[in-house]
Amino acid sequence: MKVALLAVLGLALGALGGAALGIGAGLTWIGLAKTSGLDSGTLVFFTFMPLGAAIGGIGGALLFAVVAIRDAEIVIERQPLRQRDR
């Protein structure tokens, strides 16, 4: 259950971060290609932002799932401290 919850959280955070990075990449592309007018906004918001959100969502979900799985594998039990003889 913990793995699934963290994967969904990673999907949401990755999609948000990927969309933001996609907008940044789109604006950079427009600056380099010197695109102007309505085409530039369409290019950013219909191409770069969804691609960034998809890639970021998948990457975030995989990253958080791997972290959750590794955390479940490494179980450290604390041993009770021995009382000293006085």
C-alpha positions in Angstrom: 0.0 0.0 0.0 2.9 2.3 0.9 4.5 1.7 -2.5 1.3 2.5 -4.4 0.7 5.7 -2.4 4.2 6.9 -3.0 3.9 6.1 -6.7 0.8 8.1 -7.0 2.4 11.0 -5.1 5.4 10.7 -7.4 3.1 10.8 -10.4 1.4 14.0 -9.3 4.6 15.8 -8.3 6.4 14.6 -11.4 3.7 15.8 -13.7 3.6 19.2 -12.1 7.4 19.5 -12.2 7.6 18.1 -15.7 4.9 20.5 -17.0 6.9 23.5 -15.5 10.1 22.2 -17.1 8.2 21.7 -20.4 7.1 25.3 -20.4 10.6 26.4 -19.7 11.9 24.2 -22.5 9.2 25.5 -24.8 10.0 29.1 -24.1 13.7 28.4 -24.6 12.9 26.8 -28.0 10.9 29.8 -29.0 13.8 32.1 -28.1 16.3 30.0 -30.1 14.0 29.5 -33.1 12.8 33.2 -33.0 9.1 32.1 -33.4 6.5 34.9 -32.9 2.8 35.2 -32.9 0.1 32.7 -32.0 2.2 29.8 -33.1 4.6 30.2 -30.2 2.0 29.9 -27.5 0.4 27.0 -29.3 3.8 25.3 -29.6 4.5 25.6 -25.9 1.2 24.8 -24.4 0.2 22.0 -26.8 3.5 20.3 -27.4 6.2 21.0 -24.7 4.0 21.2 -21.6 2.1 17.9 -22.2 5.3 16.1 -23.1 7.1 17.4 -20.1 4.1 16.5 -17.8 4.0 12.9 -19.2 7.8 12.3 -18.9 7.9 13.9 -15.5 4.9 11.9 -14.2 6.3 8.6 -15.3 9.8 9.5 -14.0 8.4 10.7 -10.7 6.2 7.7 -10.2 9.1 5.3 -11.0 11.5 7.2 -8.7 9.1 7.3 -5.7 8.2 3.6 -6.3 11.9 2.5 -6.3 12.5 4.5 -3.1 9.5 2.9 -1.4 10.5 -0.6 -2.5 14.1 -0.1 -1.3 12.8 1.3 2.0 10.6 -1.8 2.5 13.6 -4.1 1.8 15.9 -2.4 4.3 14.1 -3.1 7.6 16.2 -2.3 10.6 15.0 -3.7 13.9 16.2 -1.9 16.9 17.5 -4.2 19.6 16.7 -3.3 23.1 19.6 -1.8 25.0 21.1 -4.1 27.6 21.0 -2.9 31.1 24.4 -2.6 32.7 25.2 -4.5 35.8 25.8 -2.2 38.7 
